[in-house]
Structure formats: structure tokens, C-alpha cells
């Protein structure tokens, strides 16, 4: 069974292809607002490496944010389209859980949200549970919290098996909505 993982909500575009208990392909591509030009290329590269077609995928797992507004939309849109057009089960996972997945224990997972704030959560990775729920926090408050490890959007290691086993099935792929956690800056400026 082939599982494709896509996350584009951070500064790193993450693509992985797993077959049962073996990682076939895994790529961490650093970028600055250019995930759109690379996401389809990397998915295609992963499929070619395994000598399979999209139709051979058993599931697609996508990080739904929070994170970069445009980045989140890219990954979710590509995953939704592939799942919908090819009738492949679509699963979702929080990007904060995805970037914390390679850690152990109580992990502070942070994605910069500008202005001394972060989208964040404190996750007990071993128990797959939240110690501090996902939200927009002031960095000062986060850094005063109790945790053993810290991961951020620019430096993380993913455990693709954790991601696959802790993702949630999306009943209707077309209705999947990214988790933005706040309005865009343009929306905030209009208010």
C-alpha cells in the first residue's frame, strides 16, 4: 500500500512516499514563497522513483496548516484534486503535529506568524495528545511554557509512519478546508 504525504504550510515543502513500512521517497525542499512551482514536480518525482502512477496510491495525507496562507492552500489543493479525480482516500493532519512527529516526548511545535507571535501547540508526541491546544500565541508565553523539545517551520524531521497512523480520514475530499487559525493580513487590515 502506497501512501503519499504532502505538506507545504511551512518554509519547507515536505513530500514523502511510503510503501507499507518502507520510505520510498522523502524530500525536504526549503523555499521562500515558491512551493507552488515545486509541489507537483516533487510528487511526480516520488511516483517515478517508485515506478507507480497516481492510481496506485492507497491514501494521500495532507498537512492542513496552520502556516503560510498560500502554502497551506497549495498542499491542500493538490491533495484534494488528486484524491477527488482519482478517487483516492484523503487523510488530514495538523502541520504542527507533522513537524513535531520526528521528536519524542513533550514538544513545542511553532510556526512563525509574525509580530512576535506563532501558530503553536505543545504536543505529547508519545501519546499523540495536546498539552497546549493549537492556537495563535505570543512567543513570550510559549517560551515560558513547559516542554522538552522545540521544533519550528524551518527545522524539523518528520516521522512519516507517525503521520500516516495519526492522520484522520476526510469523508468528502472536496469539502476539506485548511486550518488557518486567523484571517489573512489583508483581511485583518480591511477590518
SVG drawing of the C-alpha trace seen along z (x, -y; Angstrom):
<svg xmlns="http://www.w3.org/2000/svg" viewBox="-18 -48 34 51">
<polyline fill="none" stroke="black" stroke-width="0.4" points="0.0,0.0 1.4,-3.3 0.8,-6.5 1.7,-9.9 2.3,-12.7 2.2,-16.4 2.8,-19.5 3.5,-22.9 2.4,-25.1 6.0,-25.9 9.2,-27.2 10.0,-23.6 7.9,-21.8 7.7,-18.2 6.8,-15.3 7.1,-11.6 6.1,-8.3 5.8,-5.3 5.1,-1.7 4.0,0.3 6.9,-0.1 9.5,-1.5 10.1,-5.1 10.5,-5.1 10.9,-8.8 11.3,-11.7 12.2,-15.3 12.5,-18.5 12.8,-21.4 13.5,-24.8 11.8,-27.7 10.6,-31.2 7.1,-31.6 7.9,-29.2 6.3,-25.9 3.7,-26.3 6.3,-25.7 7.8,-22.7 5.0,-20.7 3.7,-18.9 7.3,-18.3 8.2,-16.6 5.0,-14.5 5.8,-13.3 9.4,-12.6 8.2,-10.5 5.9,-8.5 8.6,-7.9 11.1,-6.8 8.6,-4.0 7.7,-3.3 4.0,-3.8 1.1,-6.0 -1.2,-8.2 -3.8,-5.4 -1.6,-3.1 -1.8,-5.3 -3.8,-3.8 -4.0,-7.1 -2.9,-10.7 -2.1,-12.5 -2.0,-16.3 -0.9,-18.8 -3.8,-21.3 -1.9,-24.0 -1.7,-26.3 1.1,-28.1 1.7,-30.2 -1.7,-31.1 -0.7,-30.5 1.5,-27.5 -1.4,-25.8 -3.7,-26.3 -1.2,-24.8 -0.7,-21.5 -4.4,-21.1 -5.5,-21.9 -3.1,-19.5 -4.1,-16.7 -7.8,-17.4 -7.5,-17.4 -5.6,-14.1 -7.9,-12.4 -11.1,-13.7 -10.1,-13.0 -8.6,-9.6 -10.9,-8.5 -8.1,-8.0 -8.9,-8.3 -7.7,-11.6 -6.4,-12.0 -5.5,-15.2 -3.1,-16.0 -2.2,-19.2 1.0,-20.7 2.1,-21.3 1.7,-17.6 3.5,-16.8 6.6,-18.9 6.7,-17.5 6.3,-13.9 10.1,-13.3 10.5,-14.4 9.8,-12.5 8.2,-13.5 6.6,-16.9 7.3,-19.1 6.7,-22.7 5.8,-23.0 5.9,-26.5 5.3,-28.2 6.1,-31.9 3.1,-34.1 5.0,-37.5 4.7,-40.3 6.3,-38.2 3.5,-35.5 3.4,-31.9 0.9,-29.3 1.8,-26.7 0.9,-23.7 2.6,-21.7 2.2,-18.0 3.0,-14.9 4.3,-13.1 4.5,-9.7 0.8,-9.9 -0.4,-11.8 -2.2,-14.3 -2.1,-18.1 -0.7,-19.5 -1.4,-23.0 -4.0,-23.2 -3.3,-24.7 -3.8,-28.5 -2.1,-31.7 0.2,-32.6 2.6,-35.3 6.1,-33.9 6.9,-35.1 4.1,-32.9 5.2,-29.9 8.8,-30.1 7.7,-30.3 5.7,-27.0 6.9,-23.5 8.2,-21.3 11.2,-19.1 11.9,-19.8 11.2,-22.6 10.6,-22.3 9.9,-25.2 8.9,-25.7 12.5,-26.0 14.0,-23.0 12.2,-19.7 12.3,-16.0 9.2,-14.1 8.3,-10.6 6.2,-9.6 4.8,-6.5 3.6,-8.6 2.0,-11.0 0.2,-8.2 -1.0,-6.4 -2.2,-9.7 -4.0,-11.2 -7.8,-11.4 -9.9,-10.4 -11.6,-13.2 -15.1,-12.0 -15.6,-14.3 -12.3,-15.5 -13.9,-18.4 -15.0,-19.9 -11.6,-19.9 -10.8,-23.4 -7.3,-24.4 -6.7,-25.3 -5.6,-28.9 -6.2,-29.8 -6.7,-33.5 -7.7,-35.8 -5.1,-36.8 -3.2,-40.1 -5.2,-41.7 -8.5,-40.6 -7.2,-42.0 -6.3,-45.3 -9.7,-45.7 -11.4,-45.2"/>
</svg>
